[in-house]
Amino acid sequence: MRYIFVLCLLIFHTGCATLHAQSDVHAFIGARLTPISGEPISNGVLLIEHGKILRLGIASDITIPSGAIRHDVSGKVIMPGLVCTHNHVGGIGGADRTGPIQPDVRVYDSINVRDAGFKRTVAGGITTINIMPGSGHLLSGQTSYLKMRGGNTIEDLFIRDKDGQAMGGIKMANGTNSRRDAPFPGTRAKSASLIREKYIKALAYKRKQEAAKDDPSKMPPRDIGLEALVEVLEGKRIVHHHTHRHDDIITVMRIAKEFNYRVVLHHVSEGWKVAKEIAEAGVPCSVILVDSPGGKLEARDLLLKCPGILEKAGVKVALHTDDWITDGRLFLRMAAMAARAGMTRAGALKAVTLAGAEMIDLGDRIGSLDAGKDADFIILSGDPLSVYTKVLETWVEGRKVFDRSNPQDRLYAVGGYGAGNELEPYFCCFDHAEGQ
């Protein structure tokens, strides 16, 4: 009798474990799937499990596991989570006024994970961001690649490489931003000179490290700034370079070639003037589009057709928000603007997903709906390039992080400046949003 009782317990627990395992599978049924890496799928099914994409395809070709949690998304559109390669949410600060080149600064030391910008970000369907320090320096510090999975500390948002290290790049800039009084350079030529001087020092530091052959007694005194630049020279860290004018763009590519490091050109307002040269150099561009006049003089020749011209020339093109320059909630609108001005539809959608993922070394993990990739995706009310379309849900690694039907989440989707600030004494914005 005791044996039968124990056996029944085992069967019960095994059944519960099986049921629990099956409930980890989510099936999203009936949506139009936009994989980015392939053609759209009407009446599709997306299966996810344990934070990864399990399978996707036409509903008639997909067997939904017994016990899967089913989501009826008929009439909706599902596409990969958006990737913003250039972002400033989190109340960040980077280098200071003591010098124009400060590679030792790590932007994550100044990121406030409770900043409302992160809530706005997921409300816009963005699931991965590259947070950068500002562009007022020739080199303002190290950037951070973050997942919008939510967390209590910045470590919870880090994207880590195979060795467990937090991933990020280096932020550089040229043009008018860094031309200030000494010790900053006063001219474009001096700016380039200072950058070359710093990379020459990094090369010397690298040679000393290699000559020491891991012998601590022979290693040069530690310099965390030069360490970061050595990672750039070794290809481990990408340079994300703010640049606008066509001559500044050429200067960036010239120096990158001289020191053989990887670079992504950011903003490139006049990239359309040197599209052929950018394509021949094989350098990708992360472009921002704005539809209102004003801003800096060196960006006056920015054209909405710039992404399309670059795409036609053979350049890999991503788009970015530069949030607050463009609110993250309007990121898909930027893709629509690019398509309207001549970029292909496929190129515009790729520019806010897979192209950006590839520019931060994450193309094998995010940016498209492919089996084995992270289950980062968004559910839309309609066509991604329609101004009337809303982000209904945002999922990161198989977990819902934004739901427009939730009044508090909706607040961040529709509220203005200060919406959702929990420390506001009167909570006026939240009360107003709840009544909508």
Protein Blocks (a to p, Z undefined) as FASTA:
>chain_A
ZZmmmmmmmmmmmmmmmmmmmmmpccdehiacdehlaccdehiadddeehiafbgcdfkl
pccdehiacddfehiacddddddfbdcehiiacddfkbfbdfkbcfklmccfkbfklmmm
mmnopabdcddddfkbfbgbjcddddfebpabfklmpccdfkopacddddddehjllmcc
dfbdfbfklmmmmmmmmmmmmmmmmmmmmmnnopaklpccddfklmmmmmmmnopaccdd
ddfbfmlmmmmmmmmmmnopacddehjlmlmmmmmmmmmnopacdddddfbeedjfklmm
pcfklmmmmmmnopacdddekiakbgfklmmmmmmmmmmnopafklmmmmmmmmmmmmno
pmmmgoiacehiacdddddfbdfkbckbccfbdceehiafbdfklmklmmmmmmcehihp
akbmnlmmmmmmmmZZ
